[in-house]
Amino acid sequence: MSKRQPGFRDSMEWLHTWTGVVVGALLFTIFWMGTLSVFDKEIDRWMMPQMRGSAAPVPAPSAIDVDGALEALAAVPSELPIEGIYLALPTARTPVMTGYVSYAAVQEGAAAQSDEESEDEEQYIARIIEPSTGEFLGEPDSHAGTGFFFPFHFRLHIPGNLGYWLVGFAALSMLTMLISGVIIHRKIFVDFFTFRPRKHVRRSTLDLHNVTGVLLLPFTFMFALSGLIIFAGWYASLPWQFARDLAGDDTVALYDHADHYAHYEQKALGEPGELTAIAPLIAQAEAIWTERYGTSARADGLNIQHAGDANALVAVRRTFPERRVEMGQDIVYFQGVTGEQLADFTPSPVFHARQWLEGLHFVQFRHVALRWFYFAAGLGACVMIGTGFLFWSASRRATRAGKADPVKVRVVDSLSVGTVAGIILASAAYLVFNRLLAIFGGPEGHARADLEALVFFIVWIGTFVHAAVRGRPAWGEQAWVIGALAVAAPVLNWLTTADNPVSAALTGHWAILAMDLVLIAFGATAIATARRLTRPAVSTGSSRQAPDAIPVPGDSPGLAAK
């Protein structure tokens, strides 16, 4: 009797399985960090209490002391000339202002060289500022959510451009898996309603993978596609940038096209000049946007180039419109000394469509319920990817008992544990260490932030080592540690800031209340998972003879005959 030749669905099953195995770890990392980034600004406020501010509504533009804040920033003692100032204005999610002053410093020894040979190195200071008074509240002493979790999501903290390429490859692979997954699942709507949590772990894992895959299909497809489109311009521009570097000709540039990306340049004159009042310029820009869009618009940031020069340039920005989906690129440029309006960037229809996709992906507009949906859907996507890993490992172990290379099995299991449980454990350790530093102290300034990031990576690497040493029990053991850390974090927050869930609710600090409750919920879920993973296994006999025997991806009859 001849064996059946593999058909189209078998090929799609092979593609779905092995694409997931190869890039599953990368995808889980990207989705986990993306899920945390949905509340990156709230994580900032939890990890940096000086950013929590008052629970009162965001002050009106007229009540914000922008000029006082700029004056205080410019007065920060420094021997270096100011290159520029950036001021992030308060929003509903970040009730304080954050100011950055950059200085152009000449590298040691470069002063003796000609202007063409000298190389500038930019340095900066950062301050958190009370909006109504311009008073300094402290320095950002943690990378927190916006400086660590968010960039991890799209460049993996890998030096150079490799992280961007890996994330792009993962997004393309995700689209491949989603399409092939739809093809191989004949009973896709039946899968949606099939979840048997009381069956053995392998069956429950497959059910959960199918349910989350079907339920979240529109969400995951949108995220993978929009992520690719957002960085499509960067990927496409690389050949032109490479050609420009080779030719030494700036006219070859594509990515830096001024009209397309709203860049407006104005060189310094080298003559002293005093900035005009900035608050009226912000009001003028907001009036322009309000008239253009027919709804109230607020600026959320401003840049000042060549501060102190007669040709200073002021850019008033609105990047995160509260009531619009797109991430805006509304910028009005002013001459800094005279206040004359120089340019008003209006995006082209194509660029506007790209902004809409960016807004849909990054969900920065003011819609709390939708943000929670993104968070839940992101967790669901992590469950889908993680259960795919678990099912593949369990199935290979069950059907190839005695045949598989034990070293390969241990390596794959270790990668699975470190990727899924390990990164969650490292994230919890990152939060706990942040609060421990508040108790026991540590290096001031950016060194403390770097120390937190270092702890994250040390713990993450440690979870891979632990999994390699312990094998399958590592799943349950790391789940216990996640539960302990997640419960410890809000307790440490209470001890270091006096904010606990009750006081946060009474004072209206909803972001802190939500962070504490989510951590407690994570802890409870991790402990329940640990109890299930570490309970004694009940033998069900051979998986091939069990009543609900499960087909193993990659071992279909058609493929076996090949």
Disulfide bonds with the S-S distance in Angstrom:
none
